[in-house]
Amino acid sequence: MGKKSLSGITRRDILHGLGALGATALVPGKALADAVLAMETSGASGYPPLRTGLRGNHVGSFEVAHSLARHGQTDWSPVQSLDTIEYDLVVVGAGISGLAAAYFFQQKNPNARVLLLDNHDDFGGHAKRNEFDVGKQKIIGYGGSQTMENPSSYPRVTQALLEELGVNLNAFDTAYDQNFYKRHGLTGGTFFNQEAWGENRLIPVDVANLSYYLPLADSPISIEAAVGRMPMSDAAKAQMRHLLTTDTDQLADIPADKKIDYLYSMTYLDFVAKHLGVTEPEVIAALQGLITESGVGIESTSAGDAIMYSGLPGANACGLPEYDGDPYIHHFPDGNASIARALVQRLIPEVSSAPTLEALLTQPFDYSALDKADAKVQLRLSSTVVNVAHRGKSEKGNGVSVTYVKYGQAFNVKARATILACYNTIIPALCPELPEKQREALSLQVKSPILYTSVALTNWRAWAELGIGGARCPGSYHNTAILDFPVSLGSYQFSDNPDQPIMVHMERFPHPINRDLDKRGKLRWGRHQLLSTPYETIERNVVQQLSGMLGDGGFDPEKDISAITVNRWAHGYSYDYDFLEEPYYDDWNDPRYPHVRGRQTFGSIAIANSDARGSAYLDAAIGQAHRAVEALS
C-alpha cells in the first residue's frame, strides 16, 4: 500500500463520516449501496483483507440491520427471486460458526446445495484478517478472533474439526518464537499519557499481567523504582506500591475452595478497597484504565474477572493456585482467520489450490469463486438478511423463505432449512414468528463492544531502543499497545530485525464509569460510543498515543506508520453474565439461562453462533454449529 500522510490514510473508509450515523439515522440506501459497491470494486481494495480505515462492523454492514431492528422497517420491496433453486440449507452469517455449520451439514449431506449469507464484505465474522503491503513486504495480522486459547481443553467435536482442517497444534511450539522478547530485551510497560496524567511517561514495568499473553523479558527496574516514576501523589504511590508488591494472602480466613467464589461475589473496586486499602483517586483511575474486555468498569467487574482474566493486580494477595492451562501461543499470523479460510476452502475448493493450512496463509485467495451459480456451496457477501420465515401456515415440513438486502436491492431465496449463525439480538427482528419467550431470551444476549486497531509500521526501532514489547496505557484511547505475536509459519516470516516492518496491535474496550445503568445498558452505551466515533478521531488518537509512548525512542509517526486498520466491533464478545447481579446455575446448559432458551430449534430454523453458548470462544462457535446441524437432522 502506498505511502500517505497521516492526515489522509490511503483507501480509508470512503464513507468515513457516516460512521457516526449508525446509531442515530438511516443512510439513504441507493447512495450507500453505490458507495460501498465502488469501494469493493476499486483497485487493490477489491481484496477485503487489504482494506484499511474502518473495518469490522464497517460502513455498509450494519445500516440495513439497524433499519430493521431499530426502526422497524419491514417493507423491502421490490423483492426479486434471484435463485430459482431451493437450497437444502441457507446459513445466515459466515463467521466461524456459520462456516462450521455449512461444513458439518455438507459432511452429512455431500450433495446438498448450501448458501451462506453475510452482511459484511468479508467472511469470518470476528475472525478478521488484516493485510498490509509495506514496501516490498507483506504483513499479515488479525482484526478480531485472536488465538486458540487453551486448545487442549476443547471438546472432541472442535478438536476433530481442527484436525480435519490440518491444524497442527504442536507446530506452534516452534512457530511461536517464545524467545523473541527476551532475545531483544523487550519487557512489558505502563504508559501514562500527558492528556490524563500531565506528562508522557513510559515505565518499563508490567502492572497488568501482559506476561500472561506475551513471554516478555524481565523488567530492568524494581516495582519500587517503577512506582516512584509514576505521575501520582506520594499517597497514591504508597497505595500502588502496596497493591503491586503484597504477596501475603489477604484472604487467609477464606477456605481455599471458596476463594474463587468469594472473588466473584464482589467488585474489583470493593476488593482493592477492602483487602488492600486502595482508595486514592489516582490509583483507582489507573486501574480503571487497565480493565479489558468486560465492557464495564472496575466498579461493575467482579474481582474474579478483573484479576484472573483481565490481569489486574491482586492475584498474589489472594493465595490462588498457579495457572496450569496451555501457553498462549496457538496463534496464526492472521489469528483465527486461518481457520475461517480453511473452512471456506473445504466448502469451495476453487478459492485456493494451497495444499496445506500453512500454504493457505500466503497463497492467493480467489474471492470471485465464492458465489458461483453452479457450485454446491455459495458464499454471498454484503448480504444482510432481513426476514426468515417458514413457508405456509405451519413450521413443519414446508421449508423456509429467506429475504436479504444487497446493495439496496432485496432478494428472496427458498430453503429446506436455515441455520441462524448471526448475532442473537438481531434474530427477534428478522424472525418474528419465533415464540415470544424465545425472542425475549435472544434479545438479552447483548454483546460487549471492542476495538482492535492494527497499525503497520515500517520498523520497530523505537520499541527496541526503549526495551518495550507491549504496554498497558491507563488514560489513553487504547488501553493496550503491543508488538504483534512473533509467529512464523510456512513461508511467512515474522520480523526479527528492528529495521523491518511489523504490526502493532492496539485494543480499546469502551465503558461508562459509575453510570446508573445495568450491564446491558453499559454495553449499549459502549456500542453507541464506537459507532458514533469517526475514523479521524481514532486515527488521531493512535498517532498521539504512539508518539507520546515511543517518542523518547525516536518514533516518528510520519515515517514509521505505514497504514492503520481499525476493526470496530460494536457487537463484539458474546454476553458474559453479570453474576454480581444475575443468578448463577451450576449447569451451563440450564434452561434458566437466556442463551439456552434462545437457541431452541423452531421447525426448520436452528440457531448457532457463540452467543448460543454464552461464550466468546472458538470452541463455542464450532460446538454450537455442530449442535444446530444435529438439531435439523
Helices and strands as residue ranges (DSSP letters): G 16-23, H 29-40, G 43-46, G 48-50, E 53-56, H 63-69, E 79-80, E 86-87, E 89-92, H 96-108, E 114-117, E 129-134, E 137-142, G 151-153, H 156-164, G 169-171, H 172-175, H 180-183, E 187-192, H 194-197, E 201-203, G 210-212, H 223-229, H 234-245, G 256-258, H 259-263, H 268-276, H 281-288, H 303-308, G 315-317, H 337-347, G 349-351, H 357-360, G 367-369, E 377-380, E 384-390, E 400-406, E 409-415, E 418-420, G 424-426, H 427-430, H 436-443, E 448-457, H 461-466, E 468-472, E 480-483, E 502-508, H 519-531, H 535-550, G 551-553, H 557-560, E 561-573, H 594-598, E 605-607, G 610-613, H 618-632
